[in-house]
């Protein structure tokens, strides 16, 4: 489990890329809405109750088309940020 201090340090690294999505992701991670399945696969319960699949290598299957992308083309939606924080990345 990631400590709050470690999560805050990770969050400061995510904000320049993901902005408010990083903060929303931290809220999801802190409230226990992130569950590791196996390998790079995670499930995240979103704020509206929908469950999204996140692959650390490929991103999230949610419809947030406006989420910023990194150099690999991965969308940094709030669900992806939540997984990055929960995984300690």
N, C-alpha and C positions, 0 to 999 in steps of 0.2 A: 504494500500500500504506500502511496506517495504521501509524504508529510505536507502540511499546508505551506511550510517554508519552501520546500522544494518546488511545490506547485507554483508558488508566487514567483520564484526565480525563472521557471519555465515560461510562465505567463508573460513576463517582461520581454522574453525573446520572441514570443508569438505575436504580440500586439503590433509590431511594425509591419508584419506581413498580413495578418488577418483582421486587425482592428477590433471592432466590437464583437466580432464572431469569436475571438479568443476569450473574451470576457464571458460570453454566453456559454462557451464550451467549458470554461472553468466552473460555472454554476452547475452544469450537467454532471461534470466529473465529481464535484464536491458533494452532490446530492445522491450519489450512488447509482446514477442512471447509465453507467457504462459497464459492460460485461464482456470479458475476454472469452472468445469461443475456442479458437485453436490457431496456432501460427500467427499470421498477420491479420486474422479476422476477428472483428469485435462487433458487438451490438450496442446501439445507443438508443435509449428511449428519449425522443424529442420532447420539446415543451408542450406539444399538443397531444402527446400520448402515442404518436406513431413511432414505430421501431425501424431504425435504419441500420443497414449493414455497412461497416467501414472496413476497408482493406488498407492496411498501412502503406502498401506499395501502389495501390490504384486509386484510393480515395473513397468517397462516400456515394451511396446511391440515392441521396436525397435530391430534390429538384432545385436547389439553390444555385441557379445559373449565374448569379451575380457575384458569387464568392470568388475572391482572388485566387489566382493559380501561381504555383511555384515554378521554378525552372524546368521541372519534369512534367508539368501540365496537371498536377494534382490540385483539385479544388480544396481550399482551406475553409470549408463551411464550419459551423459551430460543432457539428458532430465529429468531424475530423480533428478539430482542436481538442475536443473533450477526450478523444482517444489518445492523442499525443500527450496530453497531460496525465491521463491515467496510466499510460505505459511508461511514463518517465522519460519521454524522448525530448 
